[in-house]
Amino acid sequence: MNSAPRRIDLAAFLAVLATGIVLISAGVQPAALSPVALGLSALYAAWQHTASTARARGRVRAVDR
């Protein structure tokens, strides 16, 4: 199993977590962060779907050859 996608996922998770901690420490209300968190989760879900689709297409092409 390739560990590169897991490293990317971990880096993305830590970046979002650190951003939330910094924003809350700066005085931003947690309720104001919920739309940001929803937007980031939607972007991440779209990115994961695109990556899995590309991997699935790559596998199909490799089998067809």
ABEGO torsion letter per residue (X at the ends): XBAAAAAAAAAAAAAAAAAAAAAAAAGBBAAAAAAAAAAAAAAAAAAAAAAAAAAAAAAAAAAAX
